[in-house]
Amino acid sequence: MWTIAVASANPAKINAVKQCFQSNFPEQNVKVSGYAVPSGVAEQPLTSAETLLGAQNRLQALKLQIAADYYVAIEAGLDIDMTFAWMLIEHKGKLGKARSASLMLPPAALHLLAEGMQLGEAMDQLFGTTNIKQAGGAIGLLTHNQLSRASVYQQALTLALIPFINPQRF
């Protein structure tokens, strides 16, 4: 059984990791567990570079805290007027990384973010939801649930697994 440590206590992120590993390695039993670790960046990263740094910091903090076969860090952030997430997966010193699809944010959400609010809080305020970041996320709200945070994360996580799916190439 593979143990997979996720640098988050967010159920949407943990479930995306579990679904991704089960889909890509169906013959393998996996135990996926989430752990709250610090990002070392602002609660709402405002650039791609800051978002990547947050994922890197989470990955390092997780490795110091837990022994696992795979380590996964997902950090969501902003890139101008869009939101996205960086995915990092480490296994035996090898790193896979990918960036999720980006989605435009409504001007009202961008205004709230500029005032210092986090994206989940801004979307909850604008859409009258509660704790949307642990459910479908802004993606679910803005696509009328055609896509979810977990589905978009699962796709990007599969891309981050490329070095492990094709070890002879990496």
RAMONOR-V729929 format. One record per pair of residues at least 12 apart in sequence whose ideal C-beta (glycine too) atoms are under 8 Angstrom apart, sorted by the first residue. I is the first residue (numbers start at 1). J is the second residue. D is the distance in Angstrom with one decimal. If there is no record, write none. Layout:
BEGIN
{{I	J	D} {I	J	D}}
END
This chain:
BEGIN
{{1	28	7.9} {1	29	4.4} {1	30	6.8} {1	31	5.8} {2	21	7.3} {2	25	7.7} {2	28	5.8} {2	29	7.2} {2	30	4.9} {2	31	7.2} {2	69	4.4} {2	70	6.4} {3	30	7.8} {3	31	5.2} {3	33	7.3} {3	67	7.7} {3	68	4.4} {3	69	5.1} {3	70	7.6} {4	17	6.2} {4	18	7.7} {4	21	6.0} {4	30	5.6} {4	31	6.9} {4	32	4.6} {4	33	7.4} {4	68	6.2} {4	69	6.7} {4	70	4.5} {4	71	7.9} {4	72	6.3} {5	33	6.0} {5	34	8.0} {5	35	6.2} {5	62	5.6} {5	66	4.5} {5	68	3.8} {5	70	7.2} {5	71	5.3} {5	72	7.0} {6	32	6.3} {6	33	6.9} {6	34	4.5} {6	35	7.0} {6	62	7.9} {6	72	4.9} {6	73	7.8} {6	74	7.4} {7	34	7.9} {7	35	6.4} {7	37	4.9} {7	55	7.9} {7	58	3.7} {7	59	6.1} {7	61	6.9} {7	62	4.3} {7	71	7.2} {7	72	6.7} {7	73	4.1} {7	74	7.3} {8	34	5.3} {8	35	7.5} {8	36	7.1} {8	37	7.9} {8	58	7.5} {8	73	7.7} {8	74	6.2} {9	34	4.9} {9	35	6.8} {9	36	4.3} {10	34	7.0} {10	133	7.0} {10	134	5.6} {11	34	7.7} {11	134	5.5} {12	133	7.3} {12	134	5.5} {12	135	6.6} {12	136	7.9} {12	137	6.6} {12	148	7.8} {12	149	5.0} {12	150	5.2} {12	153	7.4} {13	34	7.0} {13	74	4.9} {13	150	8.0} {13	153	6.5} {14	32	6.0} {14	33	7.6} {14	34	4.2} {15	150	5.4} {16	74	7.5} {16	149	7.5} {16	150	4.3} {16	151	7.8} {16	153	3.8} {16	154	4.8} {16	157	6.2} {17	32	5.4} {17	72	5.1} {17	74	7.7} {17	153	7.9} {17	157	6.2} {18	30	6.9} {18	32	4.2} {19	150	6.9} {19	154	5.2} {20	153	7.9} {20	154	4.8} {20	157	4.0} {20	158	5.7} {20	161	7.0} {21	70	7.6} {23	154	7.4} {23	158	7.3} {24	158	6.1} {24	161	5.6} {24	165	6.3} {33	66	7.9} {35	62	6.1} {35	65	6.3} {35	66	6.0} {37	58	5.2} {37	61	4.0} {37	62	5.1} {37	65	6.4} {38	57	6.9} {38	58	7.3} {38	61	5.8} {39	54	3.8} {39	55	7.7} {39	57	5.4} {39	58	5.3} {39	75	6.2} {40	53	7.2} {40	54	6.7} {40	57	3.8} {40	58	8.0} {40	61	7.8} {41	53	5.6} {41	54	4.0} {41	57	6.8} {41	75	7.8} {43	118	5.6} {44	77	7.2} {44	78	7.1} {44	113	6.4} {44	116	7.8} {44	117	7.5} {44	118	4.6} {44	119	6.3} {45	75	6.6} {45	76	7.7} {45	77	3.3} {45	78	6.7} {46	77	6.9} {46	78	5.1} {46	113	7.9} {47	77	7.1} {47	78	7.1} {47	79	6.6} {48	77	7.0} {48	79	4.8} {48	84	7.7} {48	86	7.7} {48	99	7.6} {50	77	6.3} {51	75	5.1} {51	76	7.1} {51	77	3.0} {51	78	7.5} {51	79	7.6} {51	84	7.5} {51	85	7.2} {51	86	5.3} {52	75	7.3} {52	86	4.9} {54	75	4.0} {54	77	6.9} {54	86	7.7} {55	73	4.4} {55	74	6.8} {55	75	3.7} {55	86	4.3} {55	87	7.4} {55	88	4.9} {56	73	7.3} {56	88	6.7} {58	73	4.1} {58	75	6.4} {59	71	5.7} {59	72	7.9} {59	73	4.0} {59	88	5.1} {59	90	6.1} {63	90	7.3} {69	91	6.6} {70	89	6.2} {70	90	7.1} {70	91	4.9} {71	88	7.9} {71	89	7.1} {71	90	4.5} {71	91	7.6} {72	87	7.4} {72	88	7.0} {72	89	5.2} {72	90	8.0} {72	157	7.2} {73	86	7.8} {73	87	7.6} {73	88	4.5} {74	86	7.3} {74	87	5.6} {74	88	7.9} {74	153	6.2} {74	157	7.7} {76	119	7.2} {78	105	7.8} {78	113	6.8} {78	119	7.5} {79	102	6.4} {81	104	6.1} {81	105	6.0} {81	110	5.8} {82	102	4.1} {82	103	6.1} {82	104	5.6} {82	105	6.6} {83	102	6.8} {83	103	6.0} {83	105	5.8} {83	119	5.9} {83	138	6.1} {84	99	5.9} {84	100	5.0} {84	101	6.8} {84	102	4.1} {84	103	7.5} {85	99	7.4} {85	100	4.5} {85	153	6.4} {85	156	6.8} {86	98	7.8} {86	99	5.7} {86	100	7.8} {87	99	7.3} {87	100	6.8} {87	153	7.2} {87	156	4.7} {87	157	5.2} {87	159	7.4} {87	160	4.2} {88	160	6.7} {89	157	7.1} {89	160	4.7} {89	161	6.1} {89	164	7.1} {91	164	5.8} {94	163	5.7} {94	164	7.1} {94	170	6.8} {95	163	7.4} {96	160	4.2} {96	161	5.7} {96	162	6.1} {96	163	4.4} {96	164	6.1} {97	160	5.5} {98	156	4.7} {98	157	7.3} {98	159	3.7} {98	160	4.1} {98	162	7.8} {99	156	6.6} {100	152	5.3} {100	153	6.2} {100	155	7.2} {100	156	3.8} {101	152	5.4} {101	155	7.2} {101	156	7.3} {103	138	7.0} {103	139	6.0} {103	142	6.2} {103	143	7.9} {104	142	7.9} {105	119	7.6} {105	138	6.9} {105	142	7.9} {106	126	7.0} {106	142	7.7} {108	126	5.7} {109	122	4.7} {109	123	6.4} {109	126	6.0} {109	138	7.5} {112	125	6.7} {112	126	7.5} {118	133	7.8} {119	133	7.2} {119	138	6.0} {120	132	5.8} {120	133	3.1} {120	134	8.0} {120	137	7.5} {120	138	7.7} {123	137	7.6} {123	138	4.8} {123	141	5.8} {127	141	5.2} {129	141	7.0} {133	149	7.6} {135	149	7.7} {136	148	4.5} {136	149	5.9} {136	150	7.9} {137	149	3.2} {139	151	7.9} {139	152	5.5}}
END
